Amino acid sequence: MQKTMTETAEKIDYSSTLYLPQTEFPMRAGLPQKEPETVARWQKMELYKKLRASAAGREKFVLHDGPPYANGNIHIGHALNKILKDVINRSFQMRGFDANYVPGWDCHGLPIEWKIEEKYREKGRNKDDVPVNEFRQECRDFASGWIEVQTEEFKRLGIEGDFDKPYTTMNFHAEARIAGELMKIAKAGQLYRGSKPVMWSVVERTALAEAEIEYADVESDMIWVKFPVAEGPDALAGAFVVIWTTTPWTIPGNRAVAYSSRYAYGLYEVATAENDYGPQPGEKLIFAKRLADESAAKAKVTFNFVRDLEPEELGTVTCAHPLHGLGGGYAFQVPLLDGEHVTDDAGTGFVHTAPSHGREDFEAWMENVRLLEDRGISSAIPFPVDDAGYYTADAPGFGPEAEGGAGRVIDDKGKKGDANDRVIKALIARHALFARGRMKHSYPHSWRSKKPVIFRNTPQWFVYMDKDFGDGTTLRSRALNAIDDTRFVPGAGQNRLRAMIEQRPDWVLSRQRAWGVPIAIFADDDGQILVDEKVNARILEAFEEEGADAWFAEGAKERFLGNDHDHARWHQVMDILDVWFDSGSTHTFTLEDRPDLKWPADVYLEGSDQHRGWFHSSLLESCATRGRAPYDAVVTHGFTMDEKGEKMSKSKGNTVTPQEVMKDAGADILRLWVMTTDYWEDQRLGKTIIQTNIDAYRKLRNTIRWMLGTLAHDKGETIALADMPELEQLMLHRLAELDRLVREGYDAFDFKRIARALIDFSNVELSAFYFDIRKDALYCDAPSSLRRRAALQVIRTLFDCLVTWLAPMLPFTAEEAWLSRNPEAVSVHLEQFPAVPAEWRNEVLAEKWRKIREVRKVVTGALEIERKDKRIGSSLEAAPIVHVADPDLRAALDGQDFAEICITSAIEIDGAEGPAGAFTLPDVAKVGVVPKLAEGRKCARSWRITTDIGSDPFYPDVSARDAAALRELGFKP
């Protein structure tokens, strides 16, 4: 029995005639498994060397790496930092520069030394019993081990750089250069030995820099102390000046009381008192008038006001020390000094001044040295506390001679000592305590031991901030000028660093440690430094060959001084350089000494805390030795918090480690988070945020996957721009706009702008618009179709642009996609961003299509309701009537296949106002849509509903367009 044509048609399979996407690029990325394979491939093929070879002769771009400490696994802050650096380097490499990245490590100093000491303590060993160079070798081995670990962790993040030849501060050449930089500063007369109060860690037995300090809340004793007026106006005879302090232990170091001539002071008499040890009725006391009543309440007394006091009167006052006579000491005069640092917002309006224990106290004391000498008062500064936190003989009654031995401020474990209690009891015994209490406040702690520090006067080595170099400049003026010449991203960093430089004291370089570059100089008892080029040359030659260990070797003094100098006069300085000087000098032995780099660097990038750290020390070191900053630009990032905006900590259980993210999701997911966050500020990270980035990545990957599948049918044809359909010209216009945005964004280090633009472009303009519209033509048009061939060319261009633009951000995914498209290629990272012709820009066309898309938005809105209410299944079942009363919008639609643009089988444009009930959108005026079902039959090949099905009797179940395509393909049912 003969079958009917319809029965035959129902069984025809047209899938082989469609240009459906074909690709092995998987939808499921499998990043945790694939990325390590890619890292291994890059190493095997020596990608780093290929990058250098491909960039030979290009202009250099140098991002100098701020060195992390080599003392543990990397954390999320490291990942953020290194990813940002890698994106910058890759983006410049792919834009015509030789962007060589040399990673570095900070290997000296307390963080590593502390780890070795912890091991010693666990074994009951004493560090002081171990030969210094043996201890230093253990520190060196410890750092080397962690450099290897961190190297692999950074590579796993996709970081590309010269990991075979990184720089380290413990490299022998680096140690020699660091010592040489100090010698330059000494030769310029900018290095001196001085005695100043510095932040001192009793636990670690060393001075600390501001960058080694963190602040934590503590509860402290606070006391109000009465200083008897010894000399001054007759009206003040028998009166007391009252001070307030939260550090009772510093009272033995008191040498003055500061007041401010800006404030009003008064003399008061105690009227009533309700206390056991404090002031009694009849006592006369001096306060800032604004703070008198508040102070009276603290001591449970009431005052009668006696009289105002003029600043001139206060300036003539000298007090006795409240501990006068204790231990046979404190018999000196305590002058009142006018001080700018005095405030009247808390306390008494008088500031207890102990120049041994505070920067402002020290400066106020030194500013008044001549005044003190004129008044016959010694300007000598005592040393009341030793390096272990014990009182010395300069604190009579509390030192070694005191009953029970010396009092202690803080013990070896960072616990509070008995110093406060001893001082308070002594003041009570002398009726010198006005009041006492407790106060919770922020206090400096060592960031390593997490224990409180103290301020103590110690002999240290300093670099002057304000001494003339002989050319009319000082280190401070040079640094401030350099800041003005530096680009800061974000701009607020400039003001922050400027404020720090403007206010900072002289730079304390010395540390009382063992692991680091020594202050390799000789000095006499007076602090005079031996400047001898021959001696320096011998030292530096030894450091180059043996490392800084040579300084600590037996016979080092004799070896370096030789026979030219008196060995009895010159002493070998055994202090270690502040590690910030080490890292601040890295530009010398890295940027200057490596021919594959250049000085100064184009950019330094670190966390915002480095305004007081590496940015700061590098600026000072370079300005001291070279007169300018070692960088042209400074980029800063914030810190990573948890999803609630709270600081991550192990105790809270809210930490996110890069190792965990890479294991579960992949490095490219972590990198995408970095690229989409506002890294200039503090960022948040947690499971929800990671999942958000996974979802965004999947959409982006699927866009790339669809392009790869579609380009399987690309024959590489080239069609002139003018011959392309408008929609293709529009996409090229958008690429031209994006090209400018991407390049400007990379220049501005504004990665979020780039990532957001590319993600939105992929999701909104490609997947949901261009690709959606062109799928019918790409899948179903005949091989000769201009529309189809032009679309393939544009998709080829889209792929090349998007994948290369994304390569710095998502190096693993970009590599996978590029090699899937170009199996013969070596690596996408050896490519350059495609050149985008200026003629692709077409603002007139873009404006026309903006109007078309406005009308389309109303149509798609109407069809969505039809789908939701199940009146249609897909938009191809619709043939809506579109009322466009706006003449500009209607003109934009002239000549367009608006049904194709709206992905409907047919569409009718009407210039009249839409009828009542037509679908409208409030933001698109004078456009209304009346839904209507398409008429005709469904094409068995393209699924469009048309009235020309069967117009070609040889293909009775397809449209005329599809029949023509089948004939060209030679398909026989």
ABEGO torsion letter per residue (X at the ends): XBBBAAAAAAABBAAAABBBBBBABBABAGAAAAAAAAAAAAAAAGAAAAAAAAABGBBBBBBBBBBBBBAEBBBAAAAAAAAAAAAAAAAAAAAGBBBBBBBBBBABEAAAAAAAAAAAAAAGBBAAABBAAAAAAAAAAAAAAAAAAAAAAAAAAGBBBBAABBBBAABAAAAAAAAAAAAAAAAAGABBBBBBBBBBBAAAGBBBBAAABBBBBBBBBBBBBBBBBABEBAAABGBBBBBBBABAAAAAABABBBBBAABBBBBBBBABBBBAABBBBGBBBBBBAAAAAAAAAAAGBBBBBABBBBAAAAAABBBBBAABGBGGBGABBBBBBBBAABBAABEAGBBBBBAAABAAAAAAAAAAAAAAAAAGBBABBBBABBAAGBBBAABBGABAABBGEBBBABBAAGBBBAAAAAAAAAAAAAGABABBBBBBBBBBBBAAAGBBBBBBBBBBBBBBAABBAGAGBBAAAAAAAAAAABBBOBAAAAAAAAAAAAABBBBBABBBBABEBBBBBBBBAAGBBBBBAAAAAAAAAAAAAAEAAAAABBGAAAAAAEAABBAAABBBBABBBBAAAAAAAAAAAAAAABAABBOBBABBBBBAAAAABAAAAAAAAAAAAAGBBABABBBBBBBBBBAAGBBBBAAAGABBBAAAAAAAAEAAAAAAAAAABBAABBBBBBAAAAAAAAAAAAAAAAAAAAAAAAAAABAGBBBBAAABBAAAAAAAAAAAAAAAAAAAAAAAGBAAAAAAAAAAAAAAAAAABAAAAAAAAAAABBAABAAAAAAAAAAAAAAAAAAAAAAAABAAAAAAAAAAABAABABAAABBBBBBBAAABBAAAAAAAAAAAAAAAAAAAAAAAAAAAGABABAAABBBBBBBABAAAAAAABGBBAAAAAGBABBBBBABBBBBGBBBBAABBGBBBBBBBBBEBBBAAAGBBBAABGABAABAABBAAAAAAAAAAGBBX
